Amino acid sequence: MSISIGDGFMSLEIDGRVVATATERAGGWREVTYWPRCFDRNQAITALTVTELLESGRDSSDPLVRALRDELRVTDRQRQCGSACDGISAGSGRMEEVWEEVNA
C-alpha cells in the first residue's frame, strides 16, 4: 500500500492497483475519488489515508478512521470556495457511509 504524491495528482495503490486518486482542480482544490467535495492538499492526503484504512479492512467506527474523518469536516474557506468542485458525483460502497458521517 502506498500513497504517491506528485504535482497536481495523488494516488493510492493497494496490491498493484490504483484504488483512489486526488486530482488538482481550480484554485488548488483536490477532487478525491469517492469523496463528493473538494479538499485542500493536506485534507486530500487525509482522505486518501481514510480510503486506505477502509480498503484494508478497518470500519468507520475504528478510532483512527474516526479521528482522521473529523479532520475532513467542511471549513469556512471550503464553503466559500465550494463551487470549484460543483457537480462531482459520489462513489459507492463503504466510502458513502463515511461521507455521511463526516457531514453529520
PyMOL commands that set and color helices and strands:
alter all, ss='L'
color gray80, all
select helices_A, chain A and resi 26-28+41-55+63-70+76-80+82-85+94-102
alter helices_A, ss='H'
color red, helices_A
select strands_A, chain A and resi 2-6+9-14+17-24+30-32+38-39
alter strands_A, ss='S'
color yellow, strands_A
deselect
rebuild
show_as cartoon
